[in-house]
Amino acid sequence: MARIRVALLGASGSIGRQTADVISQWPDHFELVALASGRGGEGHQALVSAYPTATSLIGGNAEDLKKLALDTSPNIVVIATTGLVGLPATVAALEAGSAVAIANKETIVAGGEVVMQVARAAAQRTGSTLLERLRPIDSEHSALWQCLEGESFKRVRTLWITASGGPFREATAAEIADARPEQALRHPTWSMGAKITIDSATLVNKGLEAIEAHRLFGVGMDQIQILIHPQSVVHGLVEFQDGSTKSQMGSPDMRGPISFALGYPERMATSTPPIDLAAHGSLHFSPPDLTRFPGLAVALDAGRAGGAAPGALIAADGVAVDRFLEGDFPLGAIPQLLRDAVERYGVRPSPKSLSDVLALHEEVAAFATEWRGVW
Ligand SMILES: NC(=O)c1ccc[n+]([C@@H]2O[C@H](COP(=O)([O-])OP(=O)(O)OC[C@H]3O[C@@H](n4cnc5c(N)ncnc54)[C@H](OP(=O)(O)O)[C@@H]3O)[C@@H](O)[C@H]2O)c1
């Protein structure tokens, strides 16, 4: 049987390296045909040595990534980049008939209806489901996808996504607001890239994930709930109208969701350790505290508002996290910047095209770069 051709965008990053690891465990099943990274570095070079026939790209722009995703004729394109650099490649790959396995929530949140319409059309053209075409890698969305397999979406009452609570789960509002990068980068359960680690410290990440779930599963924002679950064992739960709830559990290891997305509909064996529930003894769940984590409230409000608000949120957050990491301001300034950006730009209608999405992104990013708040 022909091997599945995989193009990996964001190869040198946290998701990229774990994707390559899953692929390396199944050499007869997958062929890595393209590798793209930003700065490249040792991680990228190691993959180039391991896969000498793969086309390698370092430091390409969005158009270069799109060309790579088209020219190498992959069956699956993995979007493991940060920001929106992988957005045009996502749309082009779906249109060209590739499945897209997507870790990059920014593309789904900001790309919104533009991306979802292309994914729905691709599903219709190929007689497959939307999730088979646009396969979530984010662990919570993979969990929801796994729980929804074989179920009618019409019978869903609520989607629950879990959050570890990040490094400041038990911190006071003042401690969180004053936090500096070295504190915020210390995630208790997941090892991830810097941007998503900071988003996990502010819990903005959960707001982005709620919007991502709203788009991918076509349910209202009011049907999506968040649970703080410090052990990161349960990743997502689906509550059905008959009162039954299904959950998906697994170790906090992204190779699980990555292998589910790559192997779908098969389950691939991986080296991910199984969870030991007896060793855990008990699992804890509590509601999120929107007062201590105002960034989550801003993100959820942006999701409920719709229109340009989710795109404005993503653009402002990308800049806000960079500025925080550069020491421009403490963690508490991030929610303020996000709120200002969403209030200013979110009232606009939803972007209608890819170029509208990218134009909004640039405009809000420029605003966020110049933003001066009071803290
Ligand atoms: N890490 C996780 O566990 C996790 C979980 C769920 C969702 N996600 C999502 O997955 C995405 C990636 O996260 P991550 O944690 O893997 O981030 P990361 O470690 O920072 O990696 C980002 C990757 O994107 C690459 N990149 C940046 N600009 C590029 C360009 N112009 N062309 C090609 N590649 C480029 C980087 O290359 P260089 O480093 O070489 O510059 C790097 O390989 C994010 O959207 C995140 O929210 C991540």
The ligand as a MOL file (V3000), in Angstrom:
LIG
                    3D

  0  0  0     0  0            999 V3000
M  V30 BEGIN CTAB
M  V30 COUNTS 48 52 0 0 0
M  V30 BEGIN ATOM
M  V30 1 N 2.9500 22.6920 21.8780 0
M  V30 2 C 1.8070 22.1370 22.1690 0
M  V30 3 O 1.7390 21.1990 22.9990 0
M  V30 4 C 0.5360 22.6140 21.5260 0
M  V30 5 C -0.6750 22.0420 21.9160 0
M  V30 6 C -1.8410 22.4270 21.2660 0
M  V30 7 C -1.8090 23.3850 20.2630 0
M  V30 8 N -0.6140 23.9370 19.9260 0 CHG=1
M  V30 9 C -0.5910 24.9560 18.8590 0
M  V30 10 O 0.2920 24.5070 17.8310 0
M  V30 11 C 0.9440 25.6160 17.2300 0
M  V30 12 C 2.4410 25.4070 17.3680 0
M  V30 13 O 2.7730 25.4260 18.7510 0
M  V30 14 P 4.1950 24.9830 19.3030 0
M  V30 15 O 4.0420 24.9340 20.7700 0
M  V30 16 O 4.6830 23.8050 18.5590 0 CHG=-1
M  V30 17 O 5.0520 26.2810 18.8990 0
M  V30 18 P 6.6420 26.4240 18.7600 0
M  V30 19 O 7.3310 25.3790 19.5460 0
M  V30 20 O 6.9380 27.8450 19.0280 0
M  V30 21 O 6.8680 26.0910 17.2050 0
M  V30 22 C 6.4150 26.9360 16.1810 0
M  V30 23 C 6.9630 26.4260 14.8820 0
M  V30 24 O 6.5790 27.3160 13.8290 0
M  V30 25 C 7.7220 27.5600 13.0580 0
M  V30 26 N 7.6060 28.7590 12.2520 0
M  V30 27 C 7.5270 30.0440 12.6370 0
M  V30 28 N 7.5140 30.8490 11.5400 0
M  V30 29 C 7.5790 30.0270 10.4660 0
M  V30 30 C 7.6240 30.2160 9.0580 0
M  V30 31 N 7.5980 31.4400 8.5290 0
M  V30 32 N 7.7170 29.1410 8.2410 0
M  V30 33 C 7.7500 27.8910 8.7660 0
M  V30 34 N 7.7260 27.6370 10.0840 0
M  V30 35 C 7.6470 28.7000 10.9110 0
M  V30 36 C 8.8500 27.6220 14.0640 0
M  V30 37 O 10.1260 27.5700 13.4500 0
M  V30 38 P 11.4780 28.0990 14.2140 0
M  V30 39 O 11.3370 27.7390 15.6630 0
M  V30 40 O 12.5480 27.3420 13.5060 0
M  V30 41 O 11.5350 29.5720 14.0050 0
M  V30 42 C 8.5040 26.3640 14.8440 0
M  V30 43 O 8.9090 25.2300 14.1210 0
M  V30 44 C 0.4270 26.8560 17.9530 0
M  V30 45 O -0.6210 27.4170 17.2160 0
M  V30 46 C -0.0990 26.3280 19.2800 0
M  V30 47 O -1.1520 27.0920 19.8080 0
M  V30 48 C 0.5460 23.5630 20.5200 0
M  V30 END ATOM
M  V30 BEGIN BOND
M  V30 1 1 1 2
M  V30 2 2 2 3
M  V30 3 1 2 4
M  V30 4 1 4 5
M  V30 5 2 4 48
M  V30 6 2 5 6
M  V30 7 1 6 7
M  V30 8 2 7 8
M  V30 9 1 8 9
M  V30 10 1 8 48
M  V30 11 1 9 10
M  V30 12 1 9 46
M  V30 13 1 10 11
M  V30 14 1 11 12
M  V30 15 1 11 44
M  V30 16 1 12 13
M  V30 17 1 13 14
M  V30 18 2 14 15
M  V30 19 1 14 16
M  V30 20 1 14 17
M  V30 21 1 17 18
M  V30 22 2 18 19
M  V30 23 1 18 20
M  V30 24 1 18 21
M  V30 25 1 21 22
M  V30 26 1 22 23
M  V30 27 1 23 24
M  V30 28 1 23 42
M  V30 29 1 24 25
M  V30 30 1 25 26
M  V30 31 1 25 36
M  V30 32 1 26 27
M  V30 33 1 26 35
M  V30 34 2 27 28
M  V30 35 1 28 29
M  V30 36 1 29 30
M  V30 37 2 29 35
M  V30 38 1 30 31
M  V30 39 2 30 32
M  V30 40 1 32 33
M  V30 41 2 33 34
M  V30 42 1 34 35
M  V30 43 1 36 37
M  V30 44 1 36 42
M  V30 45 1 37 38
M  V30 46 2 38 39
M  V30 47 1 38 40
M  V30 48 1 38 41
M  V30 49 1 42 43
M  V30 50 1 44 45
M  V30 51 1 44 46
M  V30 52 1 46 47
M  V30 END BOND
M  V30 END CTAB
M  END
